[in-house]
């Protein structure tokens, strides 16, 4: 089951703690990798080697906001450092939704969540990327038709349908937010001789943000940068709160939001204009001490979703 499968040749159902969460765009990883141990003395002509413990590659999923709440709540709890280990499976199906292969995973912890580039001028669909580290995986026989969960009616997540909020600053002319990744590294517990050794999470890291703003709307941003950076008024009381809000393409329904806490600005520059673009922009680099992930309740109304329409690649 190694490698990525796309919905052009079938479907990939993701299950978490026994609950079908929905179809993901792609899934890969979870393969077993042996740790090679060398032994012997320097006087020997050849170094003897053997396999010690076995590790498992991280699993990487790509999906939008058409899943059941379970997967989003797992992310939300992880960002609050209220993490929990999850069991589940990834089932690859034929276009008829007959199960073709399955990989089960156990005691998994989220290690990365990547938010894609958001660009007001883009027409592309966008997807979240989730990585998690299982303690171990097992490939199992798959048969029968997969159960299609009651998920929200598929609401397309596009790179242009977003809104940026930061206290009193004008966010309506923020035209781009660069992709960023929230990370929480896994630390292996190598004590003892257990082949499938347990893992623990390290410290969660919330990254800096880079936002691009139309220059005509950037005056208040420049005033904040002058006060915060140059004048040195940058204690906690001068930091800001805000959110990145994900919307449906018609901008009528909020899909999800990322809350931004204790935000400061550490760079403010004129952006290089793309060839042929006469509109001027500025770029603000922001630090953020904490982020919160929350999917809007309206986006998680339980509506029976039909199976995706699939076509084979010719």
Backbone as CSV, one residue per row, in Angstrom:
resi,resn,N_x,N_y,N_z,CA_x,CA_y,CA_z,C_x,C_y,C_z
1,UNK,0.815,-1.204,0.000,0.000,0.000,0.000,0.855,1.262,0.000
2,UNK,2.155,1.098,-0.170,3.047,2.250,-0.139,2.737,3.202,-1.274
3,UNK,2.997,4.481,-1.039,2.807,5.485,-2.077,1.452,6.140,-1.991
4,UNK,1.226,7.076,-2.884,0.008,7.871,-2.875,-0.984,7.342,-3.889
5,UNK,-2.244,7.289,-3.491,-3.317,6.960,-4.421,-4.242,8.167,-4.514
6,UNK,-4.650,8.527,-5.711,-5.545,9.657,-5.884,-6.943,9.162,-6.218
7,UNK,-7.926,10.052,-6.020,-9.309,9.670,-6.271,-9.613,9.532,-7.757
8,UNK,-8.611,9.772,-8.615,-8.841,9.535,-10.042,-8.876,8.055,-10.358
9,UNK,-8.271,7.227,-9.516,-8.245,5.795,-9.783,-8.996,5.007,-8.720
10,UNK,-9.601,5.676,-7.802,-10.335,5.036,-6.733,-10.605,6.047,-5.644
11,UNK,-10.870,5.572,-4.442,-11.112,6.451,-3.302,-10.297,5.969,-2.122
12,UNK,-10.028,6.872,-1.204,-9.275,6.533,-0.008,-10.113,6.926,1.203
13,UNK,-10.613,5.932,1.907,-11.417,6.179,3.097,-10.515,6.207,4.323
14,UNK,-10.680,7.230,5.155,-9.903,7.357,6.382,-10.812,7.081,7.572
15,UNK,-10.385,6.142,8.420,-11.138,5.783,9.617,-10.316,6.122,10.854
16,UNK,-10.973,6.652,11.872,-10.286,7.055,13.096,-11.048,6.513,14.295
17,UNK,-10.379,5.669,15.091,-11.001,5.048,16.265,-12.338,4.410,15.909
18,UNK,-12.358,3.697,14.785,-13.551,2.961,14.378,-14.609,3.789,13.687
19,UNK,-14.361,5.086,13.486,-15.352,5.964,12.859,-14.906,6.317,11.447
20,UNK,-15.708,6.028,10.414,-15.362,6.476,9.058,-15.433,8.002,8.990
21,UNK,-14.321,8.647,8.649,-14.265,10.111,8.642,-14.528,10.720,7.285
22,UNK,-14.409,9.920,6.217,-14.634,10.450,4.888,-13.484,10.130,3.957
23,UNK,-13.626,10.603,2.729,-12.629,10.340,1.695,-11.577,11.435,1.687
24,UNK,-10.319,11.034,1.742,-9.221,11.994,1.652,-8.730,12.068,0.217
25,UNK,-8.051,13.170,-0.101,-7.546,13.359,-1.460,-6.369,12.444,-1.732
26,UNK,-5.488,12.270,-0.767,-4.335,11.390,-0.932,-3.882,10.899,0.432
27,UNK,-3.153,9.793,0.442,-2.601,9.225,1.670,-1.353,8.441,1.322
28,UNK,-0.329,8.586,2.138,0.893,7.820,1.928,1.627,7.677,3.249
29,UNK,2.595,6.749,3.263,3.421,6.547,4.441,2.948,5.395,5.305
30,UNK,3.592,5.269,6.461,3.274,4.188,7.395,4.058,2.922,7.158
31,UNK,5.069,2.971,6.284,5.851,1.770,5.994,6.840,1.466,7.121
32,UNK,7.105,0.179,7.318,8.068,-0.264,8.324,9.490,-0.083,7.805
33,UNK,10.364,0.417,8.677,11.769,0.614,8.335,12.629,0.062,9.467
34,UNK,13.507,-0.862,9.147,14.373,-1.448,10.160,15.583,-0.573,10.442
35,UNK,15.981,-0.526,11.706,17.187,0.198,12.106,18.365,-0.777,12.039
36,UNK,19.340,-0.449,11.208,20.495,-1.327,11.023,21.509,-1.062,12.130
37,UNK,21.871,-2.118,12.853,22.834,-2.028,13.951,24.137,-2.687,13.517
38,UNK,25.249,-1.982,13.706,26.565,-2.533,13.389,27.227,-3.041,14.652
39,UNK,27.944,-4.132,14.533,28.631,-4.689,15.695,29.966,-5.277,15.241
40,UNK,30.775,-5.615,16.200,32.083,-6.189,15.891,33.194,-5.220,16.219
41,UNK,34.397,-5.703,16.227,35.566,-4.896,16.565,36.231,-4.364,15.309
42,UNK,37.100,-3.373,15.492,37.803,-2.766,14.358,38.782,-3.735,13.706
43,UNK,39.168,-4.755,14.437,40.138,-5.706,13.891,39.522,-6.646,12.861
44,UNK,38.191,-6.758,12.857,37.540,-7.641,11.912,37.520,-7.011,10.525
45,UNK,37.641,-7.854,9.500,37.678,-7.368,8.122,36.323,-6.793,7.707
46,UNK,35.240,-7.487,8.060,33.904,-7.047,7.706,33.112,-6.712,8.964
47,UNK,32.261,-5.693,8.850,31.400,-5.305,9.971,30.112,-6.103,9.920
48,UNK,29.821,-6.796,11.006,28.569,-7.557,11.084,27.415,-6.599,11.347
49,UNK,26.318,-6.844,10.689,25.150,-5.979,10.832,23.904,-6.819,11.088
50,UNK,22.966,-6.233,11.791,21.678,-6.899,11.982,20.602,-5.829,12.191
51,UNK,19.357,-6.247,12.123,18.227,-5.336,12.328,17.917,-5.247,13.810
52,UNK,17.878,-4.020,14.318,17.481,-3.787,15.707,15.984,-3.564,15.777
53,UNK,15.589,-2.419,16.269,14.157,-2.120,16.360,13.611,-1.727,14.999
54,UNK,12.304,-1.711,14.893,11.613,-1.328,13.667,10.874,-0.018,13.912
55,UNK,11.056,0.936,12.987,10.325,2.193,13.044,9.309,2.234,11.911
56,UNK,8.412,3.220,11.982,7.374,3.347,10.963,7.327,4.779,10.461
57,UNK,7.331,4.919,9.134,7.261,6.247,8.541,5.982,6.959,8.961
58,UNK,6.067,8.275,9.013,4.871,9.072,9.281,3.858,8.878,8.152
59,UNK,2.593,8.976,8.504,1.515,8.931,7.523,1.133,10.358,7.169
60,UNK,0.942,10.624,5.885,0.576,11.969,5.425,-0.738,11.913,4.671
61,UNK,-1.698,12.743,5.091,-3.006,12.829,4.454,-3.211,14.223,3.886
62,UNK,-3.999,14.307,2.804,-4.408,15.581,2.230,-5.928,15.572,2.113
63,UNK,-6.580,16.630,2.614,-8.041,16.671,2.609,-8.511,18.112,2.813
64,UNK,-9.803,18.325,2.604,-10.389,19.645,2.782,-11.279,19.697,4.005
65,UNK,-12.457,20.318,3.856,-13.372,20.452,4.985,-14.647,19.644,4.773
66,UNK,-14.505,18.483,4.126,-15.655,17.623,3.901,-15.641,16.367,4.742
67,UNK,-14.831,16.364,5.821,-14.717,15.185,6.676,-15.649,15.307,7.885
68,UNK,-15.775,14.223,8.647,-16.545,14.284,9.889,-15.738,15.038,10.950
69,UNK,-16.378,15.474,12.034,-15.685,16.286,13.039,-14.488,15.595,13.688
70,UNK,-14.452,14.270,13.693,-13.442,13.540,14.469,-12.017,13.961,14.125
71,UNK,-11.723,14.094,12.840,-10.357,14.409,12.431,-9.992,15.846,12.786
72,UNK,-10.945,16.768,12.682,-10.669,18.165,13.018,-10.530,18.352,14.533
73,UNK,-11.333,17.626,15.284,-11.231,17.703,16.743,-9.906,17.140,17.235
74,UNK,-9.372,16.146,16.520,-8.051,15.608,16.856,-6.987,16.691,16.688
75,UNK,-7.068,17.457,15.589,-6.133,18.556,15.368,-6.312,19.630,16.430
76,UNK,-7.559,19.988,16.684,-7.843,21.038,17.672,-7.251,20.698,19.035
77,UNK,-7.458,19.464,19.481,-6.936,19.045,20.777,-5.408,19.024,20.780
78,UNK,-4.821,18.596,19.677,-3.363,18.538,19.589,-2.747,19.921,19.723
79,UNK,-3.359,20.931,19.081,-2.821,22.288,19.150,-2.960,22.875,20.556
80,UNK,-3.894,22.341,21.328,-4.039,22.767,22.723,-3.155,21.950,23.655
81,UNK,-2.327,21.066,23.061,-1.446,20.155,23.778,-2.226,19.187,24.666
82,UNK,-3.474,18.968,24.287,-4.308,17.948,24.925,-4.361,16.755,23.966
83,UNK,-3.162,16.281,23.612,-3.077,15.289,22.551,-3.545,13.911,23.015
84,UNK,-3.973,13.112,22.049,-4.403,11.751,22.338,-3.929,10.833,21.228
85,UNK,-3.627,9.610,21.588,-3.199,8.605,20.617,-4.428,7.991,19.945
86,UNK,-4.336,7.840,18.651,-5.473,7.338,17.893,-5.096,6.094,17.102
87,UNK,-6.046,5.170,17.016,-5.950,4.028,16.117,-6.843,4.302,14.908
88,UNK,-6.558,3.640,13.822,-7.410,3.837,12.658,-6.956,3.010,11.480
89,UNK,-7.472,3.361,10.324,-7.092,2.638,9.110,-7.286,3.523,7.891
90,UNK,-6.556,3.160,6.848,-6.657,3.819,5.548,-7.027,2.735,4.552
91,UNK,-8.186,2.868,3.940,-8.707,1.840,3.047,-8.780,2.402,1.631
92,UNK,-8.062,1.774,0.729,-8.100,2.158,-0.685,-9.179,1.334,-1.368
93,UNK,-10.044,2.010,-2.118,-11.159,1.326,-2.761,-11.075,1.428,-4.272
94,UNK,-11.809,0.554,-4.924,-12.032,0.660,-6.356,-13.093,1.735,-6.595
95,UNK,-13.274,2.171,-7.855,-14.319,3.168,-8.126,-15.706,2.734,-7.661
96,UNK,-15.941,1.427,-7.571,-17.227,0.911,-7.094,-17.339,0.970,-5.577
97,UNK,-16.286,1.472,-4.895,-16.187,1.552,-3.435,-15.980,0.192,-2.784
98,UNK,-15.627,-0.820,-3.578,-15.189,-2.097,-3.018,-13.769,-1.927,-2.471
99,UNK,-13.545,-2.386,-1.243,-12.232,-2.251,-0.619,-11.186,-3.026,-1.406
100,UNK,-10.060,-2.391,-1.653,-8.984,-3.020,-2.420,-7.808,-3.381,-1.507
101,UNK,-7.422,-2.475,-0.616,-6.339,-2.734,0.335,-6.541,-1.862,1.554
102,UNK,-5.923,-2.246,2.666,-6.099,-1.489,3.908,-4.827,-1.545,4.739
103,UNK,-4.545,-0.437,5.375,-3.434,-0.367,6.320,-3.966,0.177,7.636
104,UNK,-3.803,-0.591,8.690,-4.203,-0.151,10.026,-3.017,0.516,10.717
105,UNK,-3.304,1.527,11.537,-2.256,2.170,12.320,-2.702,2.254,13.782
106,UNK,-1.711,2.315,14.676,-2.000,2.227,16.110,-1.210,3.285,16.890
107,UNK,-1.891,3.862,17.887,-1.277,4.792,18.850,-0.608,5.969,18.144
108,UNK,-1.300,6.556,17.193,-0.723,7.627,16.376,-0.844,8.979,17.076
109,UNK,0.169,9.818,16.868,0.202,11.182,17.383,0.414,12.147,16.222
110,UNK,-0.313,13.261,16.228,-0.148,14.273,15.189,1.201,14.957,15.347
111,UNK,1.929,15.083,14.243,3.237,15.738,14.284,3.298,17.003,13.433
112,UNK,2.455,17.123,12.406,2.483,18.311,11.552,1.089,18.578,10.981
113,UNK,0.751,19.856,10.892,-0.423,20.286,10.130,0.024,21.453,9.264
114,UNK,-0.143,21.324,7.952,0.274,22.364,7.024,-0.939,23.051,6.413
115,UNK,-0.949,24.372,6.517,-1.960,25.191,5.862,-1.377,25.633,4.528
116,UNK,-2.102,25.454,3.433,-1.534,25.777,2.111,-1.452,27.282,1.882
117,UNK,-0.774,27.668,0.797,-0.774,29.067,0.381,-2.212,29.537,0.176
118,UNK,-2.510,30.704,0.704,-3.806,31.335,0.480,-3.560,32.586,-0.362
119,UNK,-4.237,32.687,-1.492,-3.946,33.758,-2.452,-5.253,34.225,-3.085
120,UNK,-5.557,35.508,-2.907,-6.812,36.049,-3.414,-6.914,35.968,-4.928
121,UNK,-5.791,35.823,-5.604,-5.796,35.768,-7.064,-5.775,34.341,-7.610
122,UNK,-5.814,33.366,-6.733,-5.743,31.974,-7.168,-7.137,31.407,-7.428
123,UNK,-7.209,30.494,-8.383,-8.457,29.780,-8.656,-8.345,28.302,-8.273
124,UNK,-7.253,27.947,-7.620,-6.983,26.546,-7.318,-7.728,26.076,-6.066
125,UNK,-8.063,24.797,-6.069,-8.569,24.169,-4.852,-7.409,24.048,-3.854
126,UNK,-7.725,24.040,-2.584,-6.698,23.960,-1.542,-7.014,22.808,-0.603
127,UNK,-5.968,22.307,0.057,-6.138,21.165,0.958,-5.210,21.308,2.158
128,UNK,-5.689,20.851,3.296,-4.839,20.733,4.471,-3.951,19.501,4.306
129,UNK,-2.783,19.532,4.930,-1.921,18.355,4.976,-1.697,17.989,6.441
130,UNK,-2.014,16.753,6.778,-1.862,16.259,8.144,-0.849,15.128,8.166
131,UNK,0.110,15.228,9.073,1.051,14.135,9.282,0.897,13.617,10.707
132,UNK,0.927,12.288,10.829,0.914,11.712,12.171,1.863,10.527,12.220
133,UNK,2.379,10.270,13.413,3.372,9.212,13.612,2.725,8.053,14.347
134,UNK,2.561,6.911,13.690,2.024,5.732,14.381,3.135,4.983,15.104
135,UNK,2.795,4.333,16.196,3.787,3.466,16.844,4.045,2.240,15.983
136,UNK,2.997,1.750,15.321,3.194,0.666,14.369,1.995,0.590,13.433
137,UNK,2.177,-0.065,12.297,1.115,-0.263,11.318,1.064,-1.728,10.926
138,UNK,-0.048,-2.133,10.377,-0.211,-3.492,9.877,-1.077,-3.448,8.621
139,UNK,-0.625,-4.113,7.571,-1.450,-4.266,6.375,-2.370,-5.458,6.562
140,UNK,-3.638,-5.261,6.276,-4.636,-6.305,6.529,-5.439,-6.548,5.261
141,UNK,-6.086,-7.707,5.207,-6.922,-8.044,4.073,-8.164,-7.162,4.082
142,UNK,-8.504,-6.647,2.923,-9.675,-5.779,2.810,-10.672,-6.397,1.848
143,UNK,-11.938,-6.343,2.218,-12.978,-6.836,1.324,-14.292,-6.149,1.657
144,UNK,-15.233,-6.274,0.779,-16.538,-5.657,0.981,-16.545,-4.197,0.574
145,UNK,-17.691,-3.592,0.662,-17.877,-2.201,0.285,-17.673,-1.327,1.520
146,UNK,-16.966,-0.215,1.344,-16.730,0.660,2.496,-18.014,1.398,2.847
147,UNK,-18.180,1.660,4.144,-19.326,2.432,4.610,-19.053,3.911,4.367
148,UNK,-20.001,4.578,3.733,-19.859,6.020,3.489,-20.473,6.763,4.663
149,UNK,-19.683,7.554,5.383,-20.207,8.229,6.568,-21.134,9.376,6.202
150,UNK,-21.921,9.797,7.180,-22.719,11.002,7.006,-21.796,12.192,7.256
151,UNK,-21.339,12.777,6.191,-20.430,13.922,6.278,-21.108,15.151,5.719
152,UNK,-20.548,16.334,5.960,-21.143,17.545,5.389,-21.174,17.467,3.867
153,UNK,-22.158,18.098,3.289,-22.141,18.224,1.837,-20.812,18.854,1.450
154,UNK,-20.158,18.303,0.443,-18.800,18.731,0.117,-18.743,20.223,-0.197
155,UNK,-18.049,20.961,0.649,-17.869,22.397,0.458,-16.444,22.618,-0.014
156,UNK,-16.288,23.120,-1.204,-14.964,23.278,-1.782,-14.164,24.311,-0.996
157,UNK,-12.915,23.970,-0.763,-11.974,24.835,-0.067,-11.016,25.366,-1.130
158,UNK,-11.095,26.652,-1.422,-10.246,27.234,-2.452,-9.225,28.173,-1.826
159,UNK,-8.113,28.350,-2.534,-7.016,29.160,-2.012,-7.382,30.632,-1.890
160,UNK,-8.402,31.077,-2.609,-8.765,32.495,-2.603,-9.853,32.847,-1.597
161,UNK,-10.499,31.842,-1.008,-11.645,32.103,-0.137,-11.210,32.131,1.324
162,UNK,-10.614,33.248,1.710,-10.155,33.395,3.082,-10.322,34.847,3.524
163,UNK,-10.219,35.050,4.802,-10.289,36.391,5.380,-9.278,36.467,6.518
164,UNK,-8.609,37.597,6.642,-7.611,37.768,7.697,-8.087,38.847,8.662
165,UNK,-8.023,38.542,9.947,-8.448,39.482,10.981,-7.314,39.678,11.979
166,UNK,-7.074,40.933,12.377,-6.051,41.221,13.380,-6.429,42.500,14.114
167,UNK,-7.218,42.337,15.170,-7.730,43.457,15.955,-8.263,44.550,15.029
168,UNK,-7.796,45.786,15.229,-8.356,46.916,14.480,-7.730,47.103,13.105
169,UNK,-6.700,46.336,12.771,-6.034,46.509,11.487,-6.937,46.054,10.334
170,UNK,-6.904,46.764,9.199,-7.740,46.359,8.059,-7.215,45.075,7.427
171,UNK,-8.009,44.031,7.464,-7.592,42.751,6.900,-8.191,42.453,5.555
172,UNK,-9.117,43.298,5.103,-9.812,43.034,3.852,-8.925,43.086,2.633
173,UNK,-7.781,43.773,2.716,-6.881,43.882,1.576,-5.647,42.990,1.741
174,UNK,-5.702,42.032,2.675,-4.650,41.017,2.745,-4.868,40.078,1.571
175,UNK,-3.937,40.075,0.636,-4.129,39.329,-0.607,-3.471,37.961,-0.592
176,UNK,-2.586,37.725,0.365,-1.881,36.443,0.390,-1.393,36.136,1.794
177,UNK,-1.469,34.858,2.151,-0.842,34.331,3.364,-0.022,33.133,2.932
178,UNK,1.272,33.181,3.173,2.138,32.077,2.762,1.826,30.812,3.560
179,UNK,2.038,29.674,2.925,1.849,28.388,3.591,2.680,28.312,4.865
180,UNK,2.135,27.658,5.880,2.877,27.481,7.129,2.516,26.141,7.760
181,UNK,3.400,25.666,8.627,3.238,24.341,9.238,3.401,24.426,10.744
182,UNK,2.434,23.895,11.453,2.534,23.735,12.905,3.132,22.358,13.169
183,UNK,4.214,22.312,13.947,4.934,21.054,14.149,4.982,20.672,15.615
184,UNK,5.002,19.384,15.838,5.192,18.830,17.174,5.982,17.534,17.020
185,UNK,7.310,17.604,17.156,8.146,16.441,16.854,7.909,15.287,17.811
186,UNK,8.148,14.095,17.285,8.001,12.873,18.073,9.368,12.435,18.573
187,UNK,9.418,12.034,19.822,10.642,11.515,20.425,10.455,10.027,20.667
188,UNK,11.345,9.204,20.108,11.253,7.761,20.289,11.760,7.361,21.667
189,UNK,11.066,6.419,22.276,11.511,5.826,23.540,12.211,4.520,23.208
190,UNK,13.540,4.571,23.197,14.318,3.395,22.792,14.706,2.498,23.960
191,UNK,14.144,2.760,25.129,14.500,1.964,26.288,13.949,0.549,26.137
192,UNK,14.769,-0.435,26.433,14.324,-1.818,26.370,14.493,-2.406,24.991
193,UNK,13.922,-3.586,24.812,14.119,-4.331,23.571,12.839,-4.471,22.756
194,UNK,11.826,-3.613,23.043,10.574,-3.705,22.312,10.800,-3.290,20.865
195,UNK,10.346,-4.110,19.928,10.586,-3.795,18.510,9.722,-2.627,18.055
196,UNK,8.451,-2.597,18.448,7.583,-1.470,18.132,7.579,-0.534,19.334
197,UNK,8.611,0.312,19.452,8.808,1.116,20.646,7.809,2.270,20.704
198,UNK,7.393,2.697,21.905,6.454,3.810,22.048,7.102,5.142,21.700
199,UNK,6.277,6.139,21.437,6.749,7.472,21.098,6.110,8.491,22.038
200,UNK,6.777,9.636,22.185,6.253,10.745,22.966,6.404,12.018,22.142
201,UNK,5.549,13.007,22.421,5.602,14.261,21.691,6.531,15.256,22.368
202,UNK,7.222,16.046,21.532,8.027,17.143,22.033,7.191,18.413,22.116
203,UNK,7.861,19.555,22.164,7.192,20.847,22.312,6.556,21.273,20.994
204,UNK,5.312,21.760,21.057,4.641,22.226,19.852,5.230,23.568,19.428
205,UNK,5.375,23.756,18.107,5.975,24.971,17.570,4.987,25.634,16.607
206,UNK,4.587,26.866,16.950,3.732,27.645,16.058,4.621,28.578,15.244
207,UNK,4.522,28.537,13.916,5.477,29.252,13.063,5.141,30.739,12.928
208,UNK,6.073,31.467,12.338,5.812,32.847,11.948,4.896,32.859,10.730
209,UNK,4.244,33.994,10.504,3.351,34.171,9.371,3.894,35.268,8.461
210,UNK,3.683,35.105,7.174,3.991,36.159,6.210,2.713,36.494,5.454
211,UNK,2.270,37.751,5.575,1.054,38.195,4.902,1.403,39.326,3.942
212,UNK,0.723,39.329,2.809,0.920,40.352,1.788,-0.328,41.226,1.723
213,UNK,-0.115,42.553,1.714,-1.213,43.514,1.822,-1.114,44.505,0.675
214,UNK,-2.247,44.890,0.108,-2.249,45.958,-0.880,-1.719,47.235,-0.238
215,UNK,-0.801,47.913,-0.914,-0.146,49.077,-0.318,-1.142,50.178,0.037
216,UNK,-2.193,50.335,-0.764,-3.188,51.380,-0.489,-3.894,51.173,0.837
217,UNK,-3.866,49.948,1.353,-4.576,49.615,2.594,-3.603,49.365,3.746
218,UNK,-2.327,49.656,3.515,-1.297,49.238,4.476,-0.902,50.308,5.478
219,UNK,-1.515,51.500,5.406,-1.130,52.579,6.312,-1.166,52.207,7.784
220,UNK,-2.297,51.661,8.292,-2.343,51.278,9.706,-1.345,50.182,10.070
221,UNK,-1.037,49.312,9.109,-0.025,48.282,9.354,1.349,48.935,9.539
222,UNK,1.642,49.919,8.685,2.910,50.620,8.812,3.009,51.378,10.129
223,UNK,1.902,51.961,10.580,1.897,52.672,11.867,2.201,51.710,13.006
224,UNK,1.598,50.494,12.930,1.868,49.502,13.984,3.326,49.069,13.956
225,UNK,3.857,48.837,12.749,5.264,48.440,12.636,6.180,49.521,13.200
226,UNK,5.883,50.799,12.910,6.691,51.908,13.430,6.665,51.926,14.955
227,UNK,5.483,51.752,15.513,5.343,51.800,16.970,5.956,50.573,17.631
228,UNK,5.695,49.399,17.053,6.110,48.136,17.672,7.601,47.897,17.504
229,UNK,8.113,48.190,16.295,9.517,47.895,15.996,10.448,49.052,16.363
230,UNK,10.200,50.205,15.755,11.127,51.320,15.875,11.036,51.983,17.253
231,UNK,9.835,52.237,17.727,9.664,52.918,19.008,9.768,51.957,20.193
232,UNK,9.717,50.665,19.924,9.923,49.681,20.987,8.732,49.414,21.878
233,UNK,7.542,49.812,21.436,6.339,49.519,22.231,5.845,48.122,21.864
234,UNK,6.555,47.118,22.359,6.273,45.753,21.920,6.110,44.778,23.077
235,UNK,5.605,45.273,24.207,5.310,44.343,25.294,3.995,43.623,24.997
236,UNK,3.567,42.764,25.938,2.375,41.950,25.698,1.144,42.791,25.380
237,UNK,1.052,43.984,25.970,-0.141,44.811,25.781,-0.241,45.358,24.365
238,UNK,0.863,45.359,23.610,0.854,45.869,22.249,0.799,44.743,21.210
239,UNK,0.811,43.502,21.660,0.587,42.386,20.744,-0.889,42.328,20.388
240,UNK,-1.202,41.612,19.332,-2.575,41.600,18.840,-3.136,40.184,18.775
241,UNK,-4.450,40.118,18.612,-5.166,38.855,18.436,-5.900,38.896,17.106
242,UNK,-6.051,37.741,16.504,-6.753,37.722,15.230,-7.126,36.331,14.797
243,UNK,-7.345,36.160,13.490,-7.759,34.853,12.970,-7.560,34.807,11.474
244,UNK,-7.306,33.606,10.983,-7.389,33.293,9.560,-8.693,32.526,9.382
245,UNK,-9.587,33.054,8.583,-10.921,32.472,8.428,-11.027,31.856,7.031
246,UNK,-11.435,30.592,6.961,-11.629,29.885,5.698,-13.116,29.924,5.354
247,UNK,-13.418,30.314,4.111,-14.794,30.507,3.679,-15.107,29.640,2.460
248,UNK,-16.396,29.427,2.225,-16.813,28.787,0.986,-16.526,29.744,-0.169
249,UNK,-16.450,29.244,-1.423,-16.122,30.120,-2.552,-17.030,31.346,-2.684
250,UNK,-18.313,31.230,-2.270,-19.197,32.399,-2.344,-19.051,33.312,-1.125
251,UNK,-18.164,32.917,-0.193,-17.841,33.712,1.000,-19.034,33.895,1.922
252,UNK,-20.006,32.991,1.840,-21.205,33.105,2.661,-21.161,32.231,3.908
253,UNK,-20.337,31.186,3.890,-20.299,30.246,5.014,-18.862,30.104,5.500
254,UNK,-18.692,30.212,6.798,-17.380,29.983,7.392,-17.152,28.489,7.554
255,UNK,-16.058,28.001,6.985,-15.706,26.592,7.103,-14.915,26.315,8.374
256,UNK,-13.939,27.155,8.640,-13.070,26.953,9.796,-12.296,28.233,10.039
257,UNK,-11.610,28.276,11.197,-10.742,29.406,11.469,-9.561,28.971,12.314
258,UNK,-8.474,29.696,12.168,-7.310,29.509,13.017,-7.167,30.766,13.857
259,UNK,-7.379,30.652,15.165,-7.210,31.779,16.058,-5.737,32.076,16.261
260,UNK,-5.397,33.363,16.284,-4.017,33.810,16.436,-3.894,34.614,17.723
261,UNK,-3.032,34.172,18.621,-2.886,34.802,19.928,-1.485,35.365,20.095
262,UNK,-1.415,36.560,20.714,-0.136,37.218,20.994,0.702,37.348,19.734
263,UNK,0.185,38.158,18.817,0.828,38.372,17.521,1.642,39.659,17.565
264,UNK,2.879,39.594,17.086,3.729,40.765,16.957,4.277,40.862,15.554
265,UNK,4.704,42.057,15.157,5.272,42.262,13.826,6.781,42.467,13.953
266,UNK,7.562,41.760,13.115,9.013,41.897,13.205,9.656,42.309,11.891
267,UNK,8.872,42.478,10.826,9.399,43.014,9.575,8.246,43.564,8.751
268,UNK,8.531,44.647,8.020,7.514,45.294,7.193,8.235,45.869,5.985
269,UNK,8.000,45.288,4.799,8.774,45.633,3.604,7.866,45.778,2.387
270,UNK,8.357,46.538,1.424,7.681,46.606,0.136,7.930,45.297,-0.609
271,UNK,6.889,44.757,-1.223,7.018,43.490,-1.941,7.440,43.747,-3.378
272,UNK,8.220,42.812,-3.924,8.585,42.890,-5.337,7.352,42.581,-6.177
273,UNK,7.034,43.450,-7.108,5.841,43.267,-7.942,6.108,42.262,-9.045
274,UNK,5.202,41.287,-9.247,5.353,40.351,-10.366,5.345,41.094,-11.697
275,UNK,5.967,40.513,-12.707,6.024,41.130,-14.032,4.615,41.408,-14.549
276,UNK,4.401,42.630,-15.002,3.107,42.995,-15.558,2.077,43.410,-14.534
277,UNK,2.407,43.320,-13.246,1.460,43.690,-12.191,1.774,45.112,-11.715
278,UNK,0.824,46.020,-11.915,1.034,47.410,-11.554,0.567,47.738,-10.139
279,UNK,0.011,46.762,-9.445,-0.503,46.985,-8.089,0.624,46.771,-7.078
280,UNK,0.834,47.743,-6.205,1.906,47.655,-5.215,1.421,46.954,-3.956
281,UNK,2.326,46.159,-3.360,2.018,45.436,-2.142,3.130,45.633,-1.119
282,UNK,2.792,45.363,0.137,3.796,45.294,1.195,3.657,43.944,1.886
283,UNK,4.733,43.518,2.507,4.762,42.221,3.189,5.037,42.443,4.670
284,UNK,4.229,41.836,5.510,4.416,41.903,6.956,4.773,40.518,7.467
285,UNK,5.849,40.433,8.239,6.237,39.188,8.906,5.799,39.267,10.356
286,UNK,5.051,38.266,10.787,4.446,38.272,12.112,4.884,37.041,12.898
287,UNK,5.113,37.228,14.198,5.258,36.053,15.058,3.931,35.817,15.758
288,UNK,3.723,34.594,16.157,2.473,34.215,16.824,2.813,33.201,17.907
289,UNK,2.469,33.527,19.147,2.832,32.639,20.247,1.957,31.396,20.309
290,UNK,0.706,31.520,19.893,-0.206,30.374,19.983,-1.258,30.463,18.894
291,UNK,-1.652,29.297,18.382,-2.719,29.213,17.401,-3.774,28.214,17.884
292,UNK,-5.006,28.467,17.502,-6.116,27.573,17.829,-6.827,27.173,16.541
293,UNK,-7.120,25.898,16.414,-7.790,25.386,15.219,-9.240,25.075,15.564
294,UNK,-10.163,25.611,14.780,-11.572,25.386,15.062,-12.352,25.337,13.758
295,UNK,-13.078,24.256,13.551,-13.956,24.132,12.390,-15.343,24.618,12.794
296,UNK,-15.925,25.468,11.960,-17.211,26.074,12.282,-18.306,25.016,12.371
297,UNK,-19.215,25.191,13.326,-20.298,24.226,13.509,-21.185,24.155,12.277
298,UNK,-21.409,25.274,11.618,-22.263,25.266,10.424,-21.668,24.396,9.333
299,UNK,-20.357,24.290,9.324,-19.709,23.476,8.295,-19.752,21.995,8.632
300,UNK,-20.141,21.668,9.870,-20.157,20.273,10.285,-21.570,19.751,10.516
301,UNK,-22.560,20.421,9.954,-23.916,19.900,10.029,-23.951,18.539,9.353
302,UNK,-24.598,17.599,9.999,-24.598,16.236,9.483,-25.575,16.103,8.321
303,UNK,-25.056,16.117,7.131,-25.851,15.987,5.911,-25.347,14.779,5.150
304,UNK,-26.220,13.840,4.782,-25.729,12.683,4.018,-25.045,13.136,2.740
305,UNK,-23.825,12.694,2.569,-23.055,13.071,1.377,-23.011,11.902,0.409
306,UNK,-23.293,12.125,-0.848,-23.222,11.029,-1.823,-21.786,10.627,-2.056
307,UNK,-21.563,9.384,-2.492,-20.190,8.977,-2.836,-19.647,9.861,-3.939
308,UNK,-18.332,10.099,-3.938,-17.754,10.941,-4.992,-17.896,10.284,-6.355
309,UNK,-18.055,11.100,-7.385,-18.119,10.594,-8.755,-16.682,10.390,-9.214
310,UNK,-16.387,9.173,-9.613,-15.001,8.811,-9.927,-14.878,8.337,-11.354
311,UNK,-13.733,8.610,-11.952,-13.447,8.115,-13.282,-12.043,7.543,-13.281
312,UNK,-11.834,6.523,-14.040,-10.513,5.921,-14.134,-9.618,6.764,-15.040
313,UNK,-8.344,6.714,-14.710,-7.358,7.387,-15.558,-7.081,6.513,-16.770
314,UNK,-7.132,7.080,-17.951,-6.868,6.310,-19.178,-5.458,6.551,-19.665
